[in-house]
Amino acid sequence: MKFTLSILISLFLFSNYLIPQQNNKEFRSTWVITWEYISSSGTVEQKKAKIRGILDDHKRANMTSVLWQVRQAGTAYYNSSFEPWGSYTGGTNPGFDPLAYAIEEAHKRGLEIHAWFNVFASASTASGAPAQQHPEWICRDQAGNPMTANYALSPGLPAVRNYLLNVAMEVVRNYDIDGFHLDYIRWNEYTSSGNDKPLTGKEALLDRELSDDEVNNLIENAAGRYLYDVEHPYSGGVPSGFSSWDNW
């Protein structure tokens, strides 16, 4: 909650960056995920044409806005000073700034563009990604074992919250976005038994509904839930100021 409030306060302070450019009175939008608008193959012009085509589709569909994914699995799809380029660019600069270009083209069409930002989910171990740079930030189970796949950063760590706030505010300050869309702003849903199998490809990055077996496992394998961290181990007891781990 403190992290959420920090983001909201910061966005309010920098609200001059976030005033909608198009003065739309209604909100109709879709999410545009990374692999739909960028790839590691093709020329710069082909990649730009893909972005223009997506925005044209939104305009034809009478949308007012686009929720444009800019951060995924602890990697960036814009010029970031904090994190590496994401896997769908091949982990390298695609030859232009996709976010800056999407903003420019969206505004030409009278569309708002909102930066879609995955928060604590940080599956990437690419060089420079937070899970690779700071393994101590990864959530742990009751025995103190860190996650072995589908890495998530602990919301309980001040260092994590401060880092993510800095990453978010870089987007707010440097890009003419019309809104900021927070995703995965929660504790992760994985356990060390039956629900920690590494997901691959696009499945690893989609927010999906859990199966009945996965839900039951979360309930029955409480000791395996990855809800703790290096500063708040289960063995240390409930953190000060809280009545229970659930309350924390």
PAKOL-641165 format. One line per 4 residues: number of its first residue (from 0); their letters; for each residue z, x, y of N, C-alpha, C. Coordinates in steps of 0.2 Angstrom, whole numbers, padded with zeros to 4 digits. Atoms other than C-alpha are relative to their C-alpha. Example, Ala and Ser with C-alpha at 12.3 -4.5 7.8 and 13.67 -1.06 7.14 Angstrom:
2
0) as) 0000 0004 -0006 0039 0062 -0022 0000 0004 0006 | -0001 -0004 -0006 0036 0068 -0005 0003 -0004 0005;
//
This chain:
248
0) mkft) 0000 0004 -0006 0000 0000 0000 0000 0004 0006 | 0000 -0004 -0006 0004 0014 0012 -0007 0003 0001 | 0007 -0003 -0001 -0013 0022 0009 -0005 -0005 0003 | 0004 0005 -0003 -0021 0005 0012 0001 -0001 0007;
4) lsil) -0002 0001 -0007 -0012 0003 0028 -0003 0006 0005 | 0003 -0006 -0003 -0017 0021 0033 -0007 -0001 0002 | 0007 0001 0000 -0035 0017 0030 -0001 -0005 0006 | 0001 0005 -0005 -0034 0001 0040 0002 0002 0007;
8) islf) -0002 -0003 -0007 -0025 0009 0055 -0005 0004 0002 | 0005 -0005 -0002 -0037 0023 0055 -0007 -0003 0002 | 0006 0004 -0002 -0052 0011 0055 0001 -0004 0007 | -0001 0003 -0006 -0044 0001 0069 -0001 0005 0006;
12) lfsn) 0000 -0005 -0006 -0042 0017 0080 -0007 0002 0001 | 0007 -0002 -0001 -0060 0021 0077 -0005 -0006 0000 | 0004 0006 0000 -0066 0003 0079 -0007 0000 0004 | 0006 0000 -0003 -0079 0008 0091 -0006 0003 -0004;
16) ylip) 0006 -0002 0005 -0089 0016 0077 -0002 -0006 -0005 | 0001 0005 0005 -0087 0000 0067 -0003 -0007 0003 | 0002 0007 -0003 -0093 -0014 0079 -0007 -0001 -0003 | 0007 0002 0003 -0107 -0023 0070 -0006 0001 0005;
20) qqnn) 0005 -0002 -0004 -0123 -0017 0077 -0005 -0007 0001 | 0004 0006 0000 -0132 -0034 0074 0002 -0006 0002 | -0003 0006 -0002 -0120 -0047 0079 -0001 -0006 -0004 | 0001 0005 0004 -0122 -0057 0064 0006 -0005 -0001;
24) kefr) -0005 0005 0000 -0112 -0073 0063 0002 -0002 -0007 | -0002 0001 0007 -0113 -0074 0044 -0001 0006 -0004 | 0000 -0006 0004 -0111 -0062 0030 -0003 -0002 -0007 | 0003 0001 0007 -0123 -0062 0015 -0002 0007 -0002;
28) stwv) 0002 -0007 0001 -0125 -0045 0006 0000 0001 -0008 | -0001 -0003 0007 -0126 -0036 -0011 0002 0007 0000 | -0002 -0007 0001 -0120 -0020 -0018 -0006 0004 -0002 | 0005 -0004 0002 -0132 -0006 -0019 0003 0007 -0003;
32) itwe) -0004 -0005 0003 -0126 0007 -0031 -0005 0006 0000 | 0003 -0006 -0002 -0131 0025 -0030 -0007 0001 -0004 | 0006 -0001 0004 -0144 0026 -0045 -0006 -0004 0002 | 0006 0004 -0002 -0154 0012 -0037 -0004 0003 0006;
36) yiss) 0003 -0002 -0005 -0158 0021 -0022 -0002 0008 0001 | 0001 -0007 0000 -0158 0040 -0026 -0001 0003 -0007 | 0000 -0003 0007 -0163 0051 -0040 -0002 0008 0001 | 0001 -0007 0000 -0166 0070 -0044 -0007 0002 0000;
40) sgtv) 0008 -0001 0001 -0185 0068 -0046 -0003 -0003 0006 | 0004 0003 -0005 -0198 0064 -0034 0000 0004 0007 | 0000 -0003 -0007 -0202 0069 -0016 0004 -0003 0005 | -0004 0003 -0005 -0192 0066 -0001 -0003 -0006 0003;
44) eqkk) 0003 0006 -0002 -0204 0053 0005 0000 -0005 -0005 | -0001 0005 0006 -0204 0044 -0012 0007 -0003 0000 | -0007 0002 0000 -0185 0044 -0011 0001 -0005 0007 | 0000 0004 -0006 -0186 0037 0007 -0003 -0007 -0001;
48) akir) 0003 0006 0001 -0198 0024 0002 0004 -0005 -0005 | -0005 0004 0005 -0186 0018 -0012 0005 -0003 0005 | -0005 0003 -0005 -0173 0015 0002 -0003 -0005 0004 | 0003 0005 -0004 -0185 0006 0013 -0001 -0006 -0004;
52) gild) 0001 0006 0004 -0190 -0005 -0001 0006 -0004 -0002 | -0006 0004 0001 -0172 -0010 -0005 0002 -0004 0006 | -0002 0003 -0006 -0169 -0014 0013 -0005 -0006 0001 | 0005 0005 -0001 -0185 -0024 0014 0002 -0006 -0004;
56) dhkr) -0002 0005 0004 -0179 -0034 -0001 0005 -0004 0003 | -0006 0003 -0003 -0163 -0038 0008 -0002 -0004 0005 | 0002 0004 -0006 -0172 -0044 0023 -0004 -0006 -0002 | 0004 0006 0003 -0184 -0055 0013 0005 -0005 -0003;
60) anmt) -0005 0004 0003 -0169 -0062 0004 0005 -0004 0005 | -0004 0003 -0006 -0161 -0067 0021 0007 0002 0000 | -0007 -0003 -0001 -0146 -0055 0019 0001 0002 0007 | -0002 -0003 -0007 -0137 -0050 0034 0003 0007 0000;
64) svlw) -0003 -0007 0000 -0129 -0034 0027 -0001 0003 -0007 | 0000 -0004 0006 -0129 -0021 0013 0006 0004 -0001 | -0006 -0004 0002 -0114 -0013 0004 -0003 0006 -0004 | 0003 -0006 0002 -0121 0004 0002 0005 0006 -0003;
68) qvrq) -0005 -0005 0003 -0112 0016 -0011 -0002 0007 0003 | 0001 -0007 -0003 -0109 0033 -0003 0005 0005 -0003 | -0004 -0005 0004 -0095 0040 -0014 0001 -0003 -0007 | 0000 0002 0007 -0094 0039 -0033 0003 0005 -0004;
72) agta) -0003 -0005 0005 -0083 0048 -0046 0002 0006 0004 | -0002 -0006 -0003 -0077 0060 -0033 -0005 0004 0003 | 0006 -0004 -0002 -0094 0065 -0027 -0003 -0004 0006 | 0003 0003 -0006 -0104 0061 -0011 -0007 -0001 0000;
76) yyns) 0007 0001 -0001 -0121 0054 -0007 -0002 0000 0008 | 0001 -0002 -0007 -0121 0060 0011 0002 0007 0001 | -0002 -0007 -0002 -0118 0076 0020 0008 0001 0001 | -0007 0000 0000 -0100 0079 0015 0003 0007 0001;
80) sfep) -0003 -0007 0000 -0089 0094 0020 0006 0001 -0005 | -0006 0000 0005 -0076 0089 0006 -0003 0000 -0007 | 0002 0001 0007 -0086 0085 -0009 -0007 0001 -0002 | 0007 -0002 0002 -0102 0090 -0019 -0004 -0006 0000;
84) wgsy) 0004 0005 0001 -0117 0080 -0020 0000 -0003 -0007 | -0001 0003 0006 -0117 0067 -0034 -0005 0001 -0005 | 0005 -0002 0006 -0126 0068 -0051 -0006 -0003 0001 | 0006 0003 -0001 -0139 0056 -0046 -0005 0003 0005;
88) tggt) 0004 -0004 -0004 -0146 0068 -0034 -0001 0007 -0004 | 0000 -0007 0003 -0145 0082 -0047 0005 0005 0002 | -0006 -0004 -0002 -0129 0088 -0039 -0003 0005 0006 | 0003 -0005 -0005 -0140 0096 -0025 -0002 -0005 0006;
92) npgf) 0002 0003 -0006 -0145 0091 -0007 -0007 -0003 -0002 | 0007 0003 0001 -0160 0079 -0009 -0005 0001 0005 | 0005 -0002 -0005 -0169 0086 0006 0001 -0005 0006 | -0002 0005 -0006 -0162 0072 0018 0007 -0003 -0001;
96) dpla) -0007 0003 0000 -0146 0063 0022 -0001 -0008 -0002 | 0002 0007 0002 -0148 0046 0012 0004 -0005 0004 | -0004 0004 -0003 -0134 0038 0021 -0003 -0001 0007 | 0002 0001 -0007 -0140 0042 0039 -0007 -0003 0000;
100) yaie) 0007 0003 0000 -0158 0037 0034 0001 -0008 -0002 | -0001 0007 0002 -0152 0020 0026 0003 -0004 0006 | -0003 0004 -0006 -0142 0016 0042 -0005 -0001 0005 | 0006 0000 -0005 -0157 0020 0053 -0005 -0006 -0002;
104) eahk) 0005 0005 0003 -0169 0009 0042 0004 -0007 0000 | -0003 0006 0000 -0156 -0005 0040 0001 -0003 0007 | 0000 0003 -0007 -0153 -0007 0059 -0007 -0002 0003 | 0007 0002 -0002 -0172 -0007 0062 -0001 -0007 -0003;
108) rgle) 0002 0007 0003 -0172 -0023 0051 0006 -0005 0002 | -0005 0005 -0002 -0157 -0031 0059 0006 -0001 -0005 | -0005 0000 0005 -0146 -0027 0044 0006 0004 0002 | -0006 -0005 -0001 -0128 -0021 0045 0000 0004 -0007;
112) ihaw) -0001 -0004 0006 -0124 -0007 0033 0008 0002 -0001 | -0007 -0002 0001 -0106 -0005 0025 0000 0005 -0005 | -0001 -0006 0004 -0101 0011 0017 0004 -0002 -0006 | -0003 0002 0006 -0096 0007 -0001 0003 0007 -0003;
116) fnvf) -0004 -0006 0001 -0082 0020 -0006 0004 -0001 -0006 | -0005 0000 0006 -0074 0022 -0023 0006 0005 0002 | -0005 -0004 -0002 -0057 0028 -0020 0004 0004 -0005 | -0004 -0004 0005 -0045 0034 -0034 -0004 0002 -0006;
120) asas) 0004 -0002 0006 -0059 0034 -0048 -0003 0006 0001 | 0003 -0006 -0001 -0064 0052 -0049 -0002 0004 -0006 | 0001 -0002 0007 -0072 0055 -0066 -0004 0007 0000 | 0004 -0006 0000 -0083 0070 -0060 0004 0006 0000;
124) tasg) -0003 -0007 0000 -0078 0088 -0064 -0005 0005 0002 | 0005 -0004 -0003 -0093 0095 -0055 0004 0005 0005 | -0003 -0005 -0004 -0088 0111 -0045 0001 -0003 0007 | -0002 0003 -0006 -0079 0105 -0029 0002 -0007 0000;
128) apaq) -0003 0006 0001 -0075 0088 -0035 0008 0000 0000 | -0008 0000 0000 -0056 0083 -0033 0003 0001 -0007 | -0003 -0001 0007 -0053 0082 -0052 -0001 0007 -0002 | 0001 -0007 0002 -0060 0099 -0054 0004 0005 0004;
132) qhpe) -0004 -0004 -0005 -0052 0107 -0038 0008 -0001 -0001 | -0007 0002 0000 -0035 0098 -0041 0002 -0003 -0006 | -0002 0004 0006 -0031 0094 -0059 0007 -0002 0000 | -0007 0002 -0001 -0013 0092 -0054 0000 -0007 0003;
136) wicr) 0001 0007 -0003 -0019 0076 -0045 -0001 -0005 -0005 | 0002 0005 0005 -0024 0067 -0061 0006 -0003 -0003 | -0005 0004 0003 -0014 0053 -0068 0002 0003 -0007 | -0003 -0002 0007 -0002 0056 -0083 0003 -0005 -0003;
140) dqag) -0004 0006 0004 0006 0046 -0097 0007 0002 0000 | -0007 -0001 0000 0024 0045 -0100 0002 0007 -0003 | -0001 -0006 0003 0024 0061 -0110 -0002 0006 0005 | 0002 -0005 -0005 0017 0070 -0095 -0007 0003 -0002;
144) npmt) 0007 -0002 0002 -0001 0072 -0103 -0005 -0003 0005 | 0005 0003 -0005 -0015 0071 -0090 -0005 -0004 -0004 | 0006 0003 0003 -0030 0060 -0093 -0005 0005 -0003 | 0005 -0005 0003 -0043 0068 -0104 -0007 -0003 0001;
148) anya) 0007 0003 -0002 -0058 0057 -0098 0001 -0005 0005 | -0001 0006 -0005 -0062 0044 -0085 0005 0002 0006 | -0006 -0002 -0004 -0051 0054 -0073 0001 -0005 0006 | -0002 0003 -0006 -0042 0045 -0059 0006 0004 0004;
152) lspg) -0005 -0003 -0004 -0032 0052 -0045 0006 -0004 0001 | -0006 0004 -0001 -0014 0046 -0043 0001 -0002 0007 | -0001 0003 -0006 -0011 0034 -0029 0007 0002 0003 | -0007 -0001 -0002 0008 0040 -0029 0000 0007 0003;
156) lpav) -0001 -0007 -0003 0004 0058 -0023 -0002 0000 0008 | 0002 0000 -0007 0004 0060 -0004 -0006 0004 0001 | 0005 -0004 -0001 -0008 0074 -0005 -0007 -0003 -0002 | 0006 0004 0002 -0021 0063 -0014 -0001 -0005 0006;
160) rnyl) 0002 0005 -0005 -0019 0049 -0001 -0002 0003 0007 | 0003 -0004 -0006 -0021 0062 0014 -0007 0002 -0001 | 0007 -0002 0001 -0036 0069 0006 -0005 -0005 0000 | 0004 0005 0000 -0044 0053 0003 -0001 -0003 0007;
164) lnva) 0000 0002 -0007 -0040 0047 0021 -0005 0005 0004 | 0004 -0005 -0003 -0049 0063 0027 -0007 -0001 -0002 | 0007 0001 0003 -0064 0060 0016 -0003 -0006 0003 | 0002 0006 -0003 -0065 0042 0022 -0002 0001 0007;
168) mevv) 0001 0000 -0007 -0063 0046 0040 -0006 0005 0002 | 0006 -0004 -0002 -0077 0059 0040 -0006 -0004 0000 | 0006 0005 0000 -0089 0045 0035 0000 -0004 0007 | -0001 0004 -0006 -0082 0034 0049 -0002 0003 0007;
172) rnyd) 0001 -0003 -0006 -0083 0047 0062 -0007 0002 0001 | 0007 -0003 0000 -0100 0054 0058 -0006 -0004 -0001 | 0005 0004 0002 -0110 0039 0053 0001 -0007 0004 | 0000 0006 -0004 -0115 0023 0063 0000 -0006 -0005;
176) idgf) -0001 0006 0005 -0109 0011 0049 0003 -0006 0004 | -0002 0007 -0002 -0105 -0007 0052 0007 -0002 -0003 | -0005 0002 0003 -0091 -0008 0040 0002 0005 -0006 | -0002 -0005 0005 -0081 0001 0026 0003 -0004 -0006;
180) hldy) -0002 0004 0005 -0079 -0006 0009 0003 0004 -0006 | -0004 -0004 0004 -0065 0001 -0002 -0001 -0003 -0007 | 0000 0002 0007 -0067 0000 -0021 0004 0005 -0005 | -0004 -0004 0005 -0056 0006 -0036 0006 0002 0004;
184) irwn) -0006 -0001 -0003 -0041 0005 -0024 0006 -0003 -0004 | -0005 0003 0004 -0029 0003 -0038 0002 0006 -0005 | -0002 -0004 0006 -0020 0012 -0053 -0005 -0001 -0005 | 0005 0000 0005 -0032 0016 -0067 0002 -0005 -0006;
188) eyts) -0001 0004 0006 -0033 0005 -0083 0000 0003 -0006 | 0001 -0003 0006 -0033 0018 -0096 0006 0002 -0003 | -0006 -0002 0004 -0021 0023 -0110 -0002 0006 -0004 | 0002 -0006 0004 -0020 0038 -0121 -0001 -0002 -0007;
192) sgnd) 0001 0002 0006 -0022 0027 -0136 -0005 -0006 0000 | 0005 0005 0001 -0038 0017 -0139 -0004 -0002 0006 | 0003 0002 -0006 -0043 0015 -0121 -0002 0006 0004 | 0002 -0006 -0004 -0047 0033 -0116 -0006 0003 -0002;
196) kplt) 0006 -0003 0002 -0063 0036 -0124 -0005 0001 0006 | 0004 -0002 -0005 -0075 0045 -0113 -0006 -0005 0001 | 0006 0004 -0001 -0088 0034 -0106 -0006 0004 0003 | 0005 -0005 -0002 -0105 0041 -0102 -0005 -0004 0004;
200) gkea) 0005 0003 -0004 -0119 0038 -0090 0002 -0006 0005 | -0002 0005 -0004 -0119 0022 -0080 0006 -0004 -0002 | -0006 0004 0002 -0106 0014 -0090 0007 0003 0003 | -0006 -0004 -0002 -0093 0027 -0084 0001 -0002 0007;
204) lldr) -0001 0001 -0007 -0096 0021 -0066 0000 -0007 0002 | 0000 0007 -0002 -0097 0002 -0067 0007 -0003 -0001 | -0006 0003 0001 -0082 -0008 -0064 -0001 -0006 -0004 | 0001 0005 0005 -0081 -0019 -0079 0006 -0004 -0003;
208) elsd) -0005 0004 0002 -0071 -0032 -0087 0003 0003 -0007 | -0003 -0003 0006 -0059 -0026 -0101 0000 -0005 -0006 | 0001 0005 0006 -0061 -0033 -0119 0008 -0002 -0001 | -0007 0002 0002 -0046 -0042 -0127 0004 0005 -0003;
212) devn) -0003 -0006 0004 -0043 -0027 -0138 0003 0005 0005 | -0003 -0005 -0005 -0041 -0016 -0122 0006 -0003 0004 | -0006 0003 -0004 -0030 -0028 -0113 0006 0000 -0005 | -0005 0000 0005 -0019 -0029 -0129 0003 0007 0000;
216) nlie) -0002 -0007 0001 -0018 -0010 -0130 0004 0002 0006 | -0004 -0002 -0006 -0012 -0009 -0112 0007 -0003 0000 | -0007 0004 0001 0002 -0021 -0116 0004 0004 -0005 | -0004 -0003 0006 0007 -0013 -0133 0001 0007 0001;
220) naag) -0001 -0007 0000 0005 0005 -0128 0002 0002 0007 | -0003 -0002 -0007 0015 0006 -0112 0001 0007 0001 | -0002 -0007 0000 0020 0024 -0116 -0006 0004 0002 | 0006 -0004 -0001 0002 0029 -0115 -0004 -0001 0006;
224) ryly) 0004 0002 -0006 -0003 0021 -0099 0001 0006 0005 | 0001 -0006 -0005 -0009 0034 -0086 0002 -0002 0007 | -0003 0003 -0006 0003 0028 -0072 0004 0005 0004 | -0005 -0005 -0003 0013 0044 -0068 -0004 0006 0003;
228) dveh) 0003 -0006 -0002 0010 0061 -0060 0005 0005 0000 | -0005 -0006 0001 0017 0078 -0058 0006 -0001 0005 | -0005 0001 -0004 0028 0073 -0044 0005 -0006 -0002 | -0003 0006 0002 0033 0056 -0052 0000 0000 -0008;
232) pysg) 0001 0001 0007 0035 0060 -0071 0005 -0005 -0002 | -0004 0006 0003 0042 0046 -0082 0007 0003 -0001 | -0007 -0003 0001 0056 0058 -0087 0004 0001 0005 | -0004 -0001 -0006 0062 0060 -0069 0003 -0007 0002;
236) gvps) -0003 0007 -0002 0066 0041 -0069 -0004 -0003 0006 | 0003 0004 -0005 0061 0028 -0057 0001 0003 0007 | -0001 -0003 -0006 0057 0035 -0040 0005 -0003 0005 | -0005 0003 -0005 0070 0033 -0026 -0003 -0005 0004;
240) gfss) 0002 0006 -0005 0069 0017 -0016 -0003 -0005 -0004 | 0004 0005 0004 0061 0007 -0030 0005 -0002 -0006 | -0004 0003 0005 0069 -0005 -0043 -0002 0001 -0007 | 0003 -0001 0006 0057 -0001 -0057 -0006 0004 0001;
244) wdnw) 0006 -0003 0000 0042 0008 -0062 -0006 -0005 0002 | 0005 0005 -0002 0032 -0008 -0060 0000 -0001 0008 | -0001 0001 -0008 0039 -0010 -0042 -0003 0006 0003 | 0003 -0006 -0003 0034 0008 -0038 -0008 -0001 0000;
//
